[in-house]
Amino acid sequence: MIEPGVKRAYDEAMSSGYYKRRRGLIGKYDNVRTFWEDEIIRISVRPYIKKLEEEGEGRIKVLDMGCGYGDGYEILAKLSDNLEYKGFDINENFIKEAKRLYKDKKNISFEVADFSAGHPLKDDYDLYFTSYGTLSHNDDEQNILLLGDIADCSDNCVVLCDWLGAYSYEWQSLWGEEWMDYRISYLPESGNETFPLRLMTRENILKMVSSLEDT
Ligand SMILES: C[S@@+](CC[C@H](N)C(=O)[O-])C[C@H]1O[C@@H](n2cnc3c(N)ncnc32)[C@H](O)[C@@H]1O
């Protein structure tokens, strides 16, 4: 079951113009994201990309789940020029824009799909990628289903799970909460729509992993 507010909120962000690929002090791709957050993701994923490159024979097959405009490609392409990238997202407007942005790249494809009821594409990738809190859209049961399906599809792969942390410095008033009611906040005029996002702890992650091992 998808929260109806999710699509409305992202559509609202898109039509504000501040969800566009442009650098600066405000908007989705602000300087904090571009010069800090993207770089921190690259630092974490770099050793795995290197290993996949050393071990693999062909291109590194990447699936970016909840890809937005193909944001994972922008992050990963600075680490390897050997990617076969596919992105999916539930929001068809994002996928339309992603297809437009990358229409000339043969190694990139996109489709509309939903990760709330398991791995929608049921095929095998070297790297299953998420970024910027995307898996916080799911509850733990949905994530167990998704990760279990991925394990069934692939004998040897890397899965990068990105959740919102429960103990963020920015949201101290939420410490101890399991969910937040999120409003896309980097727009100059905040949108009206909110939707729930899971705030994840290390304990929750370990609990999910051990229930995966039991199945
Ligand atoms: C926080 S945004 C991150 C977008 C992008 N990965 C980035 O790095 O900026 C979360 C994305 O997940 C998508 N999403 C939410 N629920 C989804 C679902 N059930 N299946 C697929 N995508 C979903 C949203 O439409 C949105 O594009």
PDBQT file of the ligand as one rigid body, heavy atoms in Angstrom, charges set to zero:
ROOT
HETATM    1  C1  LIG A 301      14.013  10.786  -0.997  1.00  0.00    +0.000 C 
HETATM    2  S1  LIG A 301      13.638  10.548  -2.699  1.00  0.00    +0.000 S 
HETATM    3  C2  LIG A 301      15.225  10.083  -3.289  1.00  0.00    +0.000 C 
HETATM    4  C3  LIG A 301      15.332  10.204  -4.783  1.00  0.00    +0.000 C 
HETATM    5  C4  LIG A 301      16.710   9.884  -5.343  1.00  0.00    +0.000 C 
HETATM    6  N1  LIG A 301      17.094   8.517  -5.098  1.00  0.00    +0.000 N 
HETATM    7  C5  LIG A 301      17.776  10.834  -4.821  1.00  0.00    +0.000 C 
HETATM    8  O1  LIG A 301      18.888  10.359  -4.512  1.00  0.00    +0.000 OA
HETATM    9  O2  LIG A 301      17.548  12.033  -4.756  1.00  0.00    +0.000 OA
HETATM   10  C6  LIG A 301      12.751   9.000  -2.620  1.00  0.00    +0.000 C 
HETATM   11  C7  LIG A 301      12.290   8.477  -3.972  1.00  0.00    +0.000 C 
HETATM   12  O3  LIG A 301      11.630   7.204  -3.764  1.00  0.00    +0.000 OA
HETATM   13  C8  LIG A 301      10.478   7.142  -4.605  1.00  0.00    +0.000 C 
HETATM   14  N2  LIG A 301       9.543   6.170  -4.023  1.00  0.00    +0.000 N 
HETATM   15  C9  LIG A 301       8.775   6.297  -2.919  1.00  0.00    +0.000 A 
HETATM   16  N3  LIG A 301       8.055   5.180  -2.696  1.00  0.00    +0.000 NA
HETATM   17  C10 LIG A 301       8.368   4.321  -3.700  1.00  0.00    +0.000 A 
HETATM   18  C11 LIG A 301       7.959   2.999  -4.031  1.00  0.00    +0.000 A 
HETATM   19  N4  LIG A 301       7.064   2.339  -3.293  1.00  0.00    +0.000 N 
HETATM   20  N5  LIG A 301       8.498   2.389  -5.108  1.00  0.00    +0.000 NA
HETATM   21  C12 LIG A 301       9.417   3.057  -5.886  1.00  0.00    +0.000 A 
HETATM   22  N6  LIG A 301       9.842   4.314  -5.627  1.00  0.00    +0.000 NA
HETATM   23  C13 LIG A 301       9.331   4.945  -4.548  1.00  0.00    +0.000 A 
HETATM   24  C14 LIG A 301       9.953   8.567  -4.631  1.00  0.00    +0.000 C 
HETATM   25  O4  LIG A 301       9.086   8.807  -5.713  1.00  0.00    +0.000 OA
HETATM   26  C15 LIG A 301      11.268   9.363  -4.672  1.00  0.00    +0.000 C 
HETATM   27  O5  LIG A 301      11.691   9.596  -5.987  1.00  0.00    +0.000 OA
ENDROOT
TORSDOF 0
